[in-house]
Amino acid sequence: MFTAKRVNLLKVAKTSMTGAIEIVALFAAIGAVIQVMTMTGARGLMVIMTLGLTGPFLYLSIAVASPVIAGLLMPFGAAGVLGVPLAMAFLDLDAIWVTSALSLLLGVGALLPPTAVSGLFAAQSVGVEKYSDILKKCAVPAVLCLIVGVTVLLYA
């Protein structure tokens, strides 16, 4: 606007929406799924099942279920569904360490299909056609994040 170059605002808006429409649709669909889970009681069932686990089963379920559910609901949705119940399951531990570890574990779900928000965005940014190439490169660091997250939970 201040450089004296003419900008076609309609063309810029069309180009921006073309790139963002997939992500916007994904956010809308995940939001609808979370609302349906809340209305049907599935979200409450997940909370009760999470709080009912004890000992090594709790840690194992967190390491497996958190990324998988975050992959289905996106990390933002999974944090809303699982974050508070999991944090409550560890009330006897340091809340800052527990929250940090859970954030790391749920963040791994951003790489997992079907949503794979971070991975799809990275693939679009660098021009990679197949998402599986990105997933292969991130597999080892993702497993390391799971190990570190569970270890932090164990020693919190």
MODELLER restraints for C-alpha pairs under 7 A, 6 or more apart:
rsr = mdl.restraints
at = mdl.atoms
rsr.add(forms.Gaussian(group=physical.xy_distance, feature=features.Distance(at['CA:30:A'], at['CA:73:A']), mean=5.77, stdev=0.5))
rsr.add(forms.Gaussian(group=physical.xy_distance, feature=features.Distance(at['CA:34:A'], at['CA:77:A']), mean=6.86, stdev=0.5))
rsr.add(forms.Gaussian(group=physical.xy_distance, feature=features.Distance(at['CA:37:A'], at['CA:43:A']), mean=5.20, stdev=0.5))
rsr.add(forms.Gaussian(group=physical.xy_distance, feature=features.Distance(at['CA:43:A'], at['CA:81:A']), mean=6.34, stdev=0.5))
rsr.add(forms.Gaussian(group=physical.xy_distance, feature=features.Distance(at['CA:47:A'], at['CA:82:A']), mean=6.82, stdev=0.5))
rsr.add(forms.Gaussian(group=physical.xy_distance, feature=features.Distance(at['CA:47:A'], at['CA:85:A']), mean=5.62, stdev=0.5))
rsr.add(forms.Gaussian(group=physical.xy_distance, feature=features.Distance(at['CA:50:A'], at['CA:85:A']), mean=6.90, stdev=0.5))
rsr.add(forms.Gaussian(group=physical.xy_distance, feature=features.Distance(at['CA:50:A'], at['CA:86:A']), mean=6.83, stdev=0.5))
rsr.add(forms.Gaussian(group=physical.xy_distance, feature=features.Distance(at['CA:51:A'], at['CA:85:A']), mean=6.68, stdev=0.5))
rsr.add(forms.Gaussian(group=physical.xy_distance, feature=features.Distance(at['CA:51:A'], at['CA:89:A']), mean=5.62, stdev=0.5))
rsr.add(forms.Gaussian(group=physical.xy_distance, feature=features.Distance(at['CA:59:A'], at['CA:150:A']), mean=6.66, stdev=0.5))
rsr.add(forms.Gaussian(group=physical.xy_distance, feature=features.Distance(at['CA:63:A'], at['CA:146:A']), mean=6.22, stdev=0.5))
rsr.add(forms.Gaussian(group=physical.xy_distance, feature=features.Distance(at['CA:63:A'], at['CA:150:A']), mean=6.62, stdev=0.5))
rsr.add(forms.Gaussian(group=physical.xy_distance, feature=features.Distance(at['CA:66:A'], at['CA:105:A']), mean=6.40, stdev=0.5))
rsr.add(forms.Gaussian(group=physical.xy_distance, feature=features.Distance(at['CA:66:A'], at['CA:106:A']), mean=5.56, stdev=0.5))
rsr.add(forms.Gaussian(group=physical.xy_distance, feature=features.Distance(at['CA:67:A'], at['CA:105:A']), mean=6.31, stdev=0.5))
rsr.add(forms.Gaussian(group=physical.xy_distance, feature=features.Distance(at['CA:67:A'], at['CA:106:A']), mean=5.41, stdev=0.5))
rsr.add(forms.Gaussian(group=physical.xy_distance, feature=features.Distance(at['CA:67:A'], at['CA:108:A']), mean=5.60, stdev=0.5))
rsr.add(forms.Gaussian(group=physical.xy_distance, feature=features.Distance(at['CA:67:A'], at['CA:109:A']), mean=4.09, stdev=0.5))
rsr.add(forms.Gaussian(group=physical.xy_distance, feature=features.Distance(at['CA:68:A'], at['CA:109:A']), mean=6.16, stdev=0.5))
rsr.add(forms.Gaussian(group=physical.xy_distance, feature=features.Distance(at['CA:69:A'], at['CA:78:A']), mean=6.22, stdev=0.5))
rsr.add(forms.Gaussian(group=physical.xy_distance, feature=features.Distance(at['CA:70:A'], at['CA:78:A']), mean=4.89, stdev=0.5))
rsr.add(forms.Gaussian(group=physical.xy_distance, feature=features.Distance(at['CA:70:A'], at['CA:106:A']), mean=5.80, stdev=0.5))
rsr.add(forms.Gaussian(group=physical.xy_distance, feature=features.Distance(at['CA:70:A'], at['CA:109:A']), mean=4.43, stdev=0.5))
rsr.add(forms.Gaussian(group=physical.xy_distance, feature=features.Distance(at['CA:70:A'], at['CA:110:A']), mean=6.65, stdev=0.5))
rsr.add(forms.Gaussian(group=physical.xy_distance, feature=features.Distance(at['CA:71:A'], at['CA:109:A']), mean=4.35, stdev=0.5))
rsr.add(forms.Gaussian(group=physical.xy_distance, feature=features.Distance(at['CA:71:A'], at['CA:110:A']), mean=5.90, stdev=0.5))
rsr.add(forms.Gaussian(group=physical.xy_distance, feature=features.Distance(at['CA:71:A'], at['CA:112:A']), mean=4.78, stdev=0.5))
rsr.add(forms.Gaussian(group=physical.xy_distance, feature=features.Distance(at['CA:71:A'], at['CA:113:A']), mean=5.68, stdev=0.5))
rsr.add(forms.Gaussian(group=physical.xy_distance, feature=features.Distance(at['CA:71:A'], at['CA:114:A']), mean=6.33, stdev=0.5))
rsr.add(forms.Gaussian(group=physical.xy_distance, feature=features.Distance(at['CA:71:A'], at['CA:115:A']), mean=5.81, stdev=0.5))
rsr.add(forms.Gaussian(group=physical.xy_distance, feature=features.Distance(at['CA:71:A'], at['CA:116:A']), mean=6.25, stdev=0.5))
rsr.add(forms.Gaussian(group=physical.xy_distance, feature=features.Distance(at['CA:72:A'], at['CA:114:A']), mean=6.13, stdev=0.5))
rsr.add(forms.Gaussian(group=physical.xy_distance, feature=features.Distance(at['CA:72:A'], at['CA:115:A']), mean=6.07, stdev=0.5))
rsr.add(forms.Gaussian(group=physical.xy_distance, feature=features.Distance(at['CA:74:A'], at['CA:109:A']), mean=6.72, stdev=0.5))
rsr.add(forms.Gaussian(group=physical.xy_distance, feature=features.Distance(at['CA:74:A'], at['CA:110:A']), mean=6.06, stdev=0.5))
rsr.add(forms.Gaussian(group=physical.xy_distance, feature=features.Distance(at['CA:74:A'], at['CA:115:A']), mean=6.16, stdev=0.5))
rsr.add(forms.Gaussian(group=physical.xy_distance, feature=features.Distance(at['CA:75:A'], at['CA:106:A']), mean=5.59, stdev=0.5))
rsr.add(forms.Gaussian(group=physical.xy_distance, feature=features.Distance(at['CA:75:A'], at['CA:107:A']), mean=5.84, stdev=0.5))
rsr.add(forms.Gaussian(group=physical.xy_distance, feature=features.Distance(at['CA:75:A'], at['CA:109:A']), mean=6.06, stdev=0.5))
rsr.add(forms.Gaussian(group=physical.xy_distance, feature=features.Distance(at['CA:75:A'], at['CA:110:A']), mean=5.90, stdev=0.5))
rsr.add(forms.Gaussian(group=physical.xy_distance, feature=features.Distance(at['CA:79:A'], at['CA:106:A']), mean=6.99, stdev=0.5))
rsr.add(forms.Gaussian(group=physical.xy_distance, feature=features.Distance(at['CA:87:A'], at['CA:98:A']), mean=6.64, stdev=0.5))
rsr.add(forms.Gaussian(group=physical.xy_distance, feature=features.Distance(at['CA:87:A'], at['CA:99:A']), mean=6.63, stdev=0.5))
rsr.add(forms.Gaussian(group=physical.xy_distance, feature=features.Distance(at['CA:93:A'], at['CA:156:A']), mean=5.75, stdev=0.5))
rsr.add(forms.Gaussian(group=physical.xy_distance, feature=features.Distance(at['CA:94:A'], at['CA:156:A']), mean=5.66, stdev=0.5))
rsr.add(forms.Gaussian(group=physical.xy_distance, feature=features.Distance(at['CA:97:A'], at['CA:152:A']), mean=6.91, stdev=0.5))
rsr.add(forms.Gaussian(group=physical.xy_distance, feature=features.Distance(at['CA:97:A'], at['CA:156:A']), mean=5.57, stdev=0.5))
rsr.add(forms.Gaussian(group=physical.xy_distance, feature=features.Distance(at['CA:98:A'], at['CA:153:A']), mean=5.79, stdev=0.5))
rsr.add(forms.Gaussian(group=physical.xy_distance, feature=features.Distance(at['CA:98:A'], at['CA:156:A']), mean=6.39, stdev=0.5))
rsr.add(forms.Gaussian(group=physical.xy_distance, feature=features.Distance(at['CA:101:A'], at['CA:149:A']), mean=4.64, stdev=0.5))
rsr.add(forms.Gaussian(group=physical.xy_distance, feature=features.Distance(at['CA:101:A'], at['CA:152:A']), mean=6.05, stdev=0.5))
rsr.add(forms.Gaussian(group=physical.xy_distance, feature=features.Distance(at['CA:101:A'], at['CA:153:A']), mean=6.22, stdev=0.5))
rsr.add(forms.Gaussian(group=physical.xy_distance, feature=features.Distance(at['CA:102:A'], at['CA:149:A']), mean=6.88, stdev=0.5))
rsr.add(forms.Gaussian(group=physical.xy_distance, feature=features.Distance(at['CA:104:A'], at['CA:145:A']), mean=6.74, stdev=0.5))
rsr.add(forms.Gaussian(group=physical.xy_distance, feature=features.Distance(at['CA:104:A'], at['CA:149:A']), mean=6.08, stdev=0.5))
rsr.add(forms.Gaussian(group=physical.xy_distance, feature=features.Distance(at['CA:105:A'], at['CA:145:A']), mean=6.90, stdev=0.5))
rsr.add(forms.Gaussian(group=physical.xy_distance, feature=features.Distance(at['CA:105:A'], at['CA:146:A']), mean=5.80, stdev=0.5))
rsr.add(forms.Gaussian(group=physical.xy_distance, feature=features.Distance(at['CA:105:A'], at['CA:149:A']), mean=5.84, stdev=0.5))
rsr.add(forms.Gaussian(group=physical.xy_distance, feature=features.Distance(at['CA:108:A'], at['CA:142:A']), mean=5.98, stdev=0.5))
rsr.add(forms.Gaussian(group=physical.xy_distance, feature=features.Distance(at['CA:110:A'], at['CA:116:A']), mean=4.91, stdev=0.5))
rsr.add(forms.Gaussian(group=physical.xy_distance, feature=features.Distance(at['CA:110:A'], at['CA:117:A']), mean=5.49, stdev=0.5))
rsr.add(forms.Gaussian(group=physical.xy_distance, feature=features.Distance(at['CA:110:A'], at['CA:118:A']), mean=5.42, stdev=0.5))
rsr.add(forms.Gaussian(group=physical.xy_distance, feature=features.Distance(at['CA:110:A'], at['CA:119:A']), mean=7.00, stdev=0.5))
rsr.add(forms.Gaussian(group=physical.xy_distance, feature=features.Distance(at['CA:111:A'], at['CA:117:A']), mean=6.79, stdev=0.5))
rsr.add(forms.Gaussian(group=physical.xy_distance, feature=features.Distance(at['CA:111:A'], at['CA:118:A']), mean=5.95, stdev=0.5))
rsr.add(forms.Gaussian(group=physical.xy_distance, feature=features.Distance(at['CA:111:A'], at['CA:119:A']), mean=5.22, stdev=0.5))
rsr.add(forms.Gaussian(group=physical.xy_distance, feature=features.Distance(at['CA:111:A'], at['CA:135:A']), mean=6.91, stdev=0.5))
rsr.add(forms.Gaussian(group=physical.xy_distance, feature=features.Distance(at['CA:119:A'], at['CA:134:A']), mean=6.59, stdev=0.5))
rsr.add(forms.Gaussian(group=physical.xy_distance, feature=features.Distance(at['CA:120:A'], at['CA:131:A']), mean=6.63, stdev=0.5))
rsr.add(forms.Gaussian(group=physical.xy_distance, feature=features.Distance(at['CA:123:A'], at['CA:129:A']), mean=6.96, stdev=0.5))
rsr.add(forms.Gaussian(group=physical.xy_distance, feature=features.Distance(at['CA:123:A'], at['CA:131:A']), mean=6.42, stdev=0.5))
rsr.add(forms.Gaussian(group=physical.xy_distance, feature=features.Distance(at['CA:123:A'], at['CA:134:A']), mean=6.87, stdev=0.5))
